[in-house]
């Protein structure tokens, strides 16, 4: 039965915060790319609230600085020792990932977690996909993940964890998203490759594969009633997910609760991959 406090109707989103604490995260350090807004900002805030020192990195440096300031202001007066430090990164440039990793070491003296969240979501019918779109999508969504993992692995010790952002689109075709779907399928397979090779060093690598989550990236669905209806028809839970519902799996994958979990993509999609 639906609680009176829960939202109802098409497109409803459950935004209740996750109650998972994971005290073992306290005092550790993380990098989150694409952290200026959307899920990346939520990830940074959730980690900092649990005592993690976070370098939030984004190509939009000014927006990242504002987000870091807002998160830190929200933590003022709490007992959480975590904080967010802003950095700029162009994820298509390997050397900039290295600079972000070194910033984490300078600020926090360690690097335990790396979240490859930055990505782009281009649209074009298949006959209109340009070489430029393919190149940009693979550069950000795939090379950006690889370069981030490389930088993380160079500085992490045994017990480190990397989480990549894949998508339900890695296993489901979405019209007009050929370049995007291809890139996310590549991320899913790259995650497995990284898990195998970095496992020798005790570093775990997993991915999260969101479905329709209430972020700016899916605003086009919510602004089109017909598109929203069609989208919800493919989701067994018949609602959009919230960024908070992606935070929970992220915390799990970084925590000791997942210390024997590597090489997996966890779908956070309301079951849509099965429809």
C-alpha positions, 0 to 999 in steps of 0.5 A: 500500500502506498504511504500517504507521504509518498508521491503518487501519479505518473512520473512520481519520484521517491526522494527520501534520503538513504539511511545507510551509514557505512561508518567504515567510509569515514576518514577516506578520500574519493574523487567524483567526476561530473560532480557539479550537478545531477547525480555527481553532486549527490554522490559528492554530498552523500560521501562527504556527509559520511565523513569522506574527503571528496575532490569534486571534479567537473569541466565547469569549474565555476559551477563545481566551486559553487556546488562544493561551497553549498555542500560544505555549508550544509555540513557545517555544524554537523559531526561529519568530518567530510568536505568537498574540494572543487577541481576542474577536469576535462575527462578526455585528457588523461593528464587532467585525471592525474592532476585531480588524483594528486589534488586528492593526495595533497588535500587528504593524504590518500585516495581510496575511491574514484567515481567515473560519473562524467558523461554526455547524452547525445541524440541523433537518428542513426543516419544522422550520427556524425563522426564528430558525435561518435568521437566526442561520445566515446572520448567522454563516456569511454576514454574518460572512464579509462583515464580515470581508472588509470589515474586512480590505480596509480595512486590507490592501495589495496582495498581501493574501489572504482565505480563507473557509470554505465546505463541500462542503455548498455543492454537496451536500444534507445532510438536516437541514442546510438552513439550513447548506447554504444558508449555505455555498452563499452563502459560495461565491458571495460568495467569487467576488464578493469576488474580482472586486471586491477584485481591483482592489486586488490582494487575492485571495479564495478559499475552502476547502470541507471535507468530513468532517473530524475535528473536534467539528463532525463528532463526531456522525458518528463517534459513530454507526456507521451514520452513519459507514459511510454517510458513508464510503461517499460518500467515494472515499478511504474515510476522514475528513479531518484538520484537518492536511489542511485546513491544507495548502490554507490555507497554499497559498492564503495563500502566493506559490504561489497569487499568481494564484489567486483566486475559487476554492473548493478542496474538501478532501473526499476526493472526496465532492462527486463521489459 
